[in-house]
Amino acid sequence: MAKVRKDREENKRKGIYLLSGYPINTGNRILIITGENYSHGFFLLRFYFIYLCTRKRKTLSVRYNMEIHNELKELSRFLAEYATCLMAVGVQTSRILRNIYRIAESFGYQCEVTIFQKTIIMTLHDVDHTHSYSRVVQVKPLALNFAINSRLSALSWQAYDEHLSLDELQTRFQEVISRPRENKWLVIWMVAFANAAFCRLFMGDFISMGIVFVATLCGFYLRTVMMERHWNHLAVFILSSFTASLIASSAYLFGWGDTPEVAVGTSVLYLIPGVPLINSIMDVIDGHVLVGTSRFINACLLIICIAIGLSITFLLTGISTL
């Protein structure tokens, strides 16, 4: 008995368990099954089986968590770029939020977004808040573009109705934002015609309409060139307003036409920030007071810059009353 006990202790020390004569490799231990301690060996086998199942379950759980995390990360990156693009092209806040929520819901997630004039804070999470990913992005400066506005809104419905994958969604998004804008010269001429029509709308005669057309053509071209060179937008509005009003003041100085005051007054209407003003009011009505107020203040600054350009023209030409 003493010898058997001594052999058992020696086997335990070496990592060998005698169960029934058949060695079983368990990594760093060897099980040899004998009839002496069958119940003890069965317990060890069951314990080892539970250990393997637990380790596999943990491995699968970690892998699943990593997949969810990576999907949240990639989707939040896309939604952040999508939201900043919408904000930059002049979309109202409520519409941006609806589009983001629609895309997130198509992937089975929920999104919480806080939008400011220059910053967007976003948190994407699953339904039970087990996994989440947050991101803070800066709104990139872009020109107003109603075509991108409508196409990106349609893209959110495509993602919701067709259950697009993230790769397909990103491909379509890049196709939308990479489309070339309208021809620069076509836009300049159309804006000039539109502003001349405004002059006629305010009872200006045809001579005043022609002067306003030329003034708008020069002022808008100057604005386009300065924006392409990334000048400060406030300075752009001051110089554009000054250029257009100075050319239009020729009708007043030389007595051209019967309505020179209409020509001067309507020569800067192409600069009025109508979209920011409308969006600011809609944002305040929808309850987005901070971003609505920011947009309103920015629009008021642009209007003040237009007034400064007009004032410089009046000072140089000596026009005191219209």
PyMOL commands that set and color helices and strands:
alter all, ss='L'
color gray80, all
select helices_A, chain A and resi 2-14+38-88+93-106+146-162+166-177+184-201+206-228+233-248+250-253+260-266+269-271+274-285+289-317
alter helices_A, ss='H'
color red, helices_A
select strands_A, chain A and resi 16-18+23-25+30-32+110-115+119-125+132-138
alter strands_A, ss='S'
color yellow, strands_A
deselect
rebuild
show_as cartoon
